[in-house]
């Protein structure tokens, strides 16, 4: 995540299209990284929805220095919403999983993540990829901290179970 000059954000808030383009270019990789593990195959849609909300609501951002945190909240919310709305089915046939270090391992992790609910993927993303604590994740997801702890426990357990069921080495 690259630092963004607060002045550029302020110019974008005032309607400067060049500044808005610079803000969106800086945010796009970050948004994709957040939406990917939550929305899975619908991640491009979630990222697009996130950027639309950012463009529409940017004028209301009070502190340009808080841009990335503000965007993180929007991206997680949109990724969960898009994933819930998705009507795509979970693959029925399990695939043979590669050994650790195999480049196709990321695709297999993604397949296991696909079997989790959007809420479980969101809490795993916030805790294990973003490194947020339960309290912060709870505020972002608008649920109690106990719910985050419970979802995290269940998500990790389901991930491990699905991973073992696919024949991955333990």
Secondary structure, DSSP 8 states (H G I E B T S, - for coil): -----HHHHHHHHTT-HHHHHHHHHHHHHHHHHHHHHHHGGGHHHHHHHHHHHHHHHGGG-S-GGGHHHHHHHHHHHHHHHHHHH------SS------TT-TTHHHHHHHHHHTS-HHHHHHHIIIIIS---HHHHHHHHTS-HHHHHHHHHHHHHHHHHHHHHTT---
